[in-house]
Amino acid sequence: MKVAIMGYGVVGSGVAELLNKNRANIIKKSTQPGLDLKYILEVKDFPGDPNEGLIIKDFETILNDSEVGIVVETMGGMSPAYEYTLACLKAGKSVVTSNKEVVAAKGYELLKVADQMNVSYLFEASVGGGIPIIRPINQCLAANEIKEIAGILNGTTNFILTRMINDAMSFDDALKLAQEKGYAEKDPTADVEGHDACRKICILSSLSFGRHVYPEQVYTEGITKIDLADVEYARTWGGAIKLIGRAKKLDDGRITAMVSPALVEGHSQLAGVEGVFNAILVRGDATGDVVFYGRGAGKMPTASAVVADVIDIAGQCNSKKLIAWEDGGDDYVADYKLTQTAAYIRCQTQNMVAALKEVESLFGQTQPLTRQDALEGEFAFITGLMAEKDLVGLMERLTSAEVLSFIRITDY
């Protein structure tokens, strides 16, 4: 059985490096003596690269080679990665991917085709980089009914927030530093607007709850509106602001899912996750809370997860590795505004006495917050627990102050 890689960027080159460097150990674990890298599909040339002789330009070469039993897709993006993956599966080749965009949008379809063709479609590296999470949910926690899953799923945004928290850096300065260090892309939209975390919570939700969740069903909010004032108020409250992707199973069989900034209490395991590290909390009915922690991205951690899937498939070449879920539907994900939440609200007013009186009248009992160097007319408070739609309605009725920030509070 031979291996082909589609895409020779950061992750793809890491996969090739691991397959070559650790070949003897990989063959031993996979029990496949002929498990060698045969092709690398890439539009660019890599003169002088150790794998230069394996690089091809024509996808059909991989598709039509019966020796290639496992195809690694590390191209990124939707197209042509989706089309190539579908074609490989239909040709009876197992596929391993790190491509969260394809899995989040097309996972149900591709898993169904893999099942029909008696091959495997594995994607451990699509969530959490080198953190084992897909396999533990699918196997180690299989006896549990998972009630909820939540986590810090994007290292770029966590790095930015960490610099804002620890160094009082502005969002813009922290983003620039992340780009200089290679943690953020030149166009950081997918990270800072929450789209990357959204795709990951879709995959985790689909796996945990058994029905496909599509990115367009998940309310997604990034960190671009977080201000240093919010960071300071969170500190005086006793916690920290994190970008959290989360999904919860409801009693009626539906789920709620969202990605947004959230205040996390200081004693939470998520509050202390700093820099580019990720942490994923799984709440099971038997295990309670289990947290998976580690580097959520990077060349070799992600490549490690990809190669682990390759070994898994090769080690069971006469049977498929089964991951499956049902299709979702328009009514599967409930309106997030029905979710019960407490919230942090920061306001600006020209009449503090009137504003505080109106807040008390509308919101009832609240927890006022303070910070050093607060601007004149600025105040912040923590609300009680209520449906988000009711919170939004109360904020809309507030006439004596302008709402500057609204951040949900978690119980993780």
C-alpha positions, 0 to 999 in steps of 0.5 A: 500500500502506497501513500499520496499527499495532496498539498505540500504546504506547511502541513503536507511537508510535515507529513512527508517529513514524518513518513520519511524520518520515522519510516521504520517505526511507522511501518512497525505500527501499521504492519504494512512493510510497503507503506511508502510515500509515492506521490506529492500533488502540488502546483508549485515546484520545489527544486532541491527539496528532498521529495522533489522527485515525488512531486506531480501536477496531475491528480489523475495519476493518483486517482488511477494508481491502484497501488495508492491506498491512502491519500492525505489531503492537506490542500486547504480550502474547499475546492478542489480539495472536496472534489479530489477527496470525493473522487478518491473515496469513490475510487476505493482509496481511504482519505486522511485530512487536516482540512476543517473547512471540507469536513465541517461543510461536507463531512456527512456526505464524504463519510457516507461515500466512504462507508459505501466504498468500504474505505475510511475518511479520517480527520483527527488533525482537523480539530486541535492540531496535535491534540488527540480529540476526534479519536477519544470522542469516537472511541474512549468516550463512546460509553458516555452520552455527551451533554456539552462540548466547549473549548478554546479552538483557535490559537491565533485568537488565544494568543491575541487575547493573552497579550491583551490580558498579560501585556495590556496590548491593544487588539491591533498591536497584538494582532500585528505581533501574532502576524510577525511571529507567524501565528496569524495570516496576512489576512486574519479574518478566518481566525479573528472573526471566529470562522475557524473556530466555527468549523471546528465546533461543527465537527466536534458537535457532529461527532459528539451528538450524531448529526451533522452541524453546518457552519451556517447554523452556528452563530459566530462572533469574533474578537475584533470588538474586544477592548482593553477596558473589557479585559480589565473588567474581566480581571476585576470580576475574577476571570478572563475573556476567551473565544469559546466555541461551544455546543450543548444537547437539549432535552428535545434532541436538538442542540445549541451551538455558537462561537463568541467571546466569553467571560471564563471564571478564574478557577476554570481550566480554560481560563489559564490556557495561554498563547497559541495553546488550545483546550477542549472540554467534553462534558459526559454523563459518566466522566463529567468534565474531561479536558484535552490540552495542547498546541492547536496548530503548527507544522509537526503537531498537525502532521503527527495527527495526520500520520497517526490516522494513516497508521490507523488505516494501514493497520486495519487495511482489511476493514474500514475505520468507522466514523459516522453521523446522520445528516442534520437539518434546518431545525436541528440547531436551536435559536441561540437566543433561547439559551440561558446566560448571564452576561457582562455589559459595559456602558457609557452615560452622561447621567450616571445616577439616571443610568444606574437607576434604569439598569436596576429597574430593567435588570433587577439585581446585578453585580457592579464592576470597577476598574482603574482609570475608567473613563468618565461616565463608564460603568459595567455590570454582570446580569443575572441568568436569563434567556439571551433574547430577554437580555437583548430586549432589556438592552434595547430598552436602556435609554439613559446609557449606550451599550458598548460591550456585551459578553456572555458568561460561561459555566465551564 
